[in-house]
Amino acid sequence: MAKRKRKTEPITTLLRILPTAITIMLLCAGICLGALMETGLVSLTDIQDSLGIAPVQSSTGENVPEKARDFSVHVIDVGQGDSSLILAGGKSILIDAGEKEYGESVVSYIRQKGISRLDYIIATHPHSDHIGGMAEVVSEIGADKIIVPRLPDELVPTTRVYEDFLEAVKDGGMKLTAAKAGHIYRICEIGGLPVDMTVLAPKENADFEDLNDHSVCVRLDFNRISWLFTGDLSKEGERALLNSGADIDVTAYKVGHHGSSGSSTEELLNEMTPRLCVISCGEGNSYGHPHEEAMERLEGYTDSIYRTDISSTLSFYSDGEKIYVSKTSSGESEDMNNDDS
């Protein structure tokens, strides 16, 4: 994917670089379009249709174009925690499961999607807001492969939540797979196009003092659409990711560490240039997530920033060219053209 530059002030840049004649033509066109909209002769929907942007009116996917139904990313509302479900060509990936009290709702959501057993589970790191509900998911649904970070002995938790997770894995006759940076999983093919999941971090023998920086980081690719999931990486983990040379120039970014000011650094975003960002955080949470500093950095790259504390569970469908965004709580939806502009 061609790298896009960070957003600049659009009006001043336009006036500075365009010839006067073209500027006047654009202004006249805008005035005429505004007048037509005032009269009702041209609607916002007409404008969207002319740009190939047709709003989707369903939060459950019934009105999503048929060609986009085979690939979806669902950022599940688990309060101040994280849980994302990816569905692709009949395959399923769960990344994290929120706090323990959300285990039942995550299981319910997975079952609503017709899944009796997951293909992949990724437990990004063993903090309770990411793996608290995982024991119930493993016990009730299970998975063919469970991917976790390989931790140094001094950072292996002794918490009840972590022990419950390990016990559920053992009781279900499943095994843990250590994340290996650089490994590519071919999830499926949709319309002859591959859907790949690449593990980007942590590197083998990673040496971080903060458990967050051992988060499993993955990139998901489907034709021209790509997603990046970074768990709770802080600036140290992000720096290591950048230094690894991994390709993180993506379309969509599941924002790290719930929008903490210590994550989503300018250096990371400059390499990523995301067109869409999703933040999972709890309404009125005590951490103040997402932090204003992080929001300002994200807004420097895109206006399409979605939050579970505002919109509850968010679903994103794709045909490999566009992303259709569906807000469960409001039913408000839209689609995004993936033009690199």
VENWOFEN-V491202 format. One record per backbone hydrogen bond with DSSP energy under -0.5 kcal/mol. CO is the residue of the C=O (numbers start at 1). NH is the residue of the N-H. If there is no record, write none. Layout:
CO|NH + CO|NH
This chain:
8|10 + 9|13 + 10|14 + 11|15 + 12|16 + 13|17 + 14|18 + 19|23 + 20|24 + 21|25 + 22|26 + 23|27 + 24|28 + 25|29 + 26|30 + 27|31 + 28|32 + 29|33 + 30|34 + 31|35 + 32|36 + 33|37 + 34|38 + 35|39 + 36|40 + 36|41 + 36|42 + 43|47 + 44|48 + 45|49 + 46|50 + 47|51 + 48|51 + 48|53 + 49|52 + 52|54 + 53|55 + 61|64 + 65|68 + 66|69 + 68|71 + 68|318 + 70|89 + 71|318 + 72|87 + 73|75 + 73|316 + 74|76 + 74|85 + 75|314 + 76|78 + 79|81 + 82|98 + 83|76 + 84|95 + 85|74 + 86|93 + 87|72 + 88|91 + 91|88 + 92|119 + 92|120 + 93|86 + 93|95 + 94|96 + 94|122 + 95|84 + 98|133 + 99|102 + 100|103 + 102|106 + 103|107 + 104|108 + 105|109 + 106|110 + 107|111 + 108|112 + 109|113 + 110|113 + 110|115 + 111|114 + 114|116 + 118|144 + 119|145 + 120|94 + 121|123 + 121|147 + 122|96 + 122|124 + 123|149 + 124|216 + 125|127 + 127|130 + 127|131 + 128|132 + 129|82 + 130|97 + 131|134 + 131|135 + 133|137 + 134|138 + 135|139 + 136|140 + 137|141 + 137|142 + 142|118 + 145|121 + 145|147 + 146|177 + 147|123 + 148|179 + 149|151 + 152|155 + 152|156 + 153|156 + 159|163 + 160|164 + 161|165 + 162|166 + 163|167 + 164|168 + 165|169 + 166|170 + 167|171 + 168|172 + 169|174 + 170|173 + 175|146 + 176|178 + 177|148 + 179|181 + 180|183 + 183|199 + 184|186 + 185|187 + 185|197 + 188|195 + 190|193 + 193|190 + 194|196 + 194|223 + 195|187 + 195|188 + 196|221 + 197|185 + 198|200 + 198|219 + 199|182 + 201|217 + 202|181 + 203|206 + 206|208 + 209|211 + 210|213 + 211|214 + 212|215 + 217|200 + 217|201 + 218|229 + 219|198 + 220|227 + 221|196 + 222|225 + 225|222 + 226|251 + 226|252 + 227|220 + 228|254 + 229|218 + 230|233 + 231|257 + 234|238 + 235|239 + 236|240 + 237|241 + 238|242 + 239|243 + 240|244 + 241|246 + 242|245 + 246|248 + 248|250 + 251|275 + 251|276 + 252|228 + 253|255 + 253|278 + 254|230 + 255|258 + 256|259 + 256|260 + 257|260 + 259|291 + 260|263 + 262|235 + 265|269 + 266|270 + 267|271 + 268|271 + 268|272 + 269|273 + 272|250 + 276|253 + 277|306 + 278|255 + 279|281 + 279|308 + 282|285 + 285|288 + 291|295 + 292|296 + 293|297 + 294|298 + 295|299 + 296|300 + 297|300 + 298|301 + 298|302 + 300|7 + 303|305 + 304|277 + 306|279 + 307|310 + 307|311 + 308|312 + 311|329 + 313|328 + 314|75 + 315|326 + 316|73 + 317|324 + 320|224 + 321|338 + 322|319 + 322|320 + 323|325 + 323|336 + 324|317 + 324|326 + 325|334 + 326|315 + 326|328 + 327|331 + 332|327 + 334|325 + 336|323 + 339|341
